[in-house]
Amino acid sequence: MDKSKKSQIQIGETVAVLFVFFLLIIIGFIFYVSVIKGNIESERDELSQLKSIEVAQRVLSLPELQCSEDVVKERENCFDTLKLEVAEETIPDNDIYYFDIFEFGKIDVKEIYPGDESWELYSKPSDDYKSNFSTNIPVSLFDPTAKKYSFGVLSIETVTR
């Protein structure tokens, strides 16, 4: 075998090895990108859940909704039904102020037992969102006129843009 044929075979082997090497690099890069993409989606879902919980904590701490007696907070996770009725009318009138607190989403309270009343406190939908998350929190509802408690659910829907 002469030298030119040997060098052509060596060049062919080198090209084949480089082709396989770059093919493995590309497959590894595709796998890495898919793993990172999955992690990003997982983190987005987690942030959406955390945002929903944060909004729930803000709603539960609003003094304009909490049960109170002589301006002293009476119970945890308790809403005054008279305050809910007033808030249902006043929150939409002050949506700029409440948008800073709640951003995009929907907040409502529904009585489960013994009645079936509901109050939509806030609704600011967003057309372009990546994910949404709903949080339901059991609450006590206090009717100060009848001095009776009932069970309800605070429903919060948040969106991540």
Long-range contacts (C-beta under 8 A, 24 or more apart in sequence): 44-130, 44-131, 44-160, 45-131, 45-133, 47-160, 48-131, 48-132, 48-133, 48-158, 48-159, 48-160, 49-133, 49-135, 51-103, 51-133, 51-158, 51-160, 52-105, 52-133, 52-134, 52-135, 52-156, 52-157, 52-158, 53-135, 55-101, 55-102, 55-103, 55-105, 55-107, 55-135, 55-156, 55-158, 56-135, 56-137, 56-154, 56-156, 58-101, 58-102, 59-102, 59-107, 59-121, 59-154, 59-156, 60-137, 60-139, 60-154, 64-90, 65-121, 67-140, 67-142, 74-142, 75-140, 75-142, 77-137, 77-138, 77-139, 77-140, 78-139, 78-140, 78-141, 78-142, 78-149, 79-109, 79-139, 79-140, 79-141, 79-142, 79-152, 79-154, 80-142, 80-144, 81-117, 81-141, 81-142, 81-143, 81-144, 82-143, 82-144, 82-145, 84-109, 84-119, 84-121, 84-141, 85-119, 87-119, 87-121, 88-119, 88-120, 88-121, 91-121, 91-122, 92-122, 92-123, 95-122, 95-124, 98-122, 99-124, 103-158, 104-129, 104-158, 104-159, 104-161, 105-156, 105-157, 105-158, 105-159, 106-155, 106-156, 106-157, 107-154, 107-155, 107-156, 107-157, 108-154, 108-155, 109-139, 109-141, 109-152, 109-153, 109-154, 109-155, 110-152, 110-153, 110-155, 111-141, 111-150, 111-151, 111-152, 112-150, 112-151, 112-152, 112-153, 113-150, 113-151, 114-150, 115-150, 125-159, 126-159, 126-161, 128-161, 129-159, 129-160, 129-161, 130-160, 130-161, 131-159, 131-160, 132-157, 132-158, 132-159, 132-160, 133-157, 133-158, 133-160
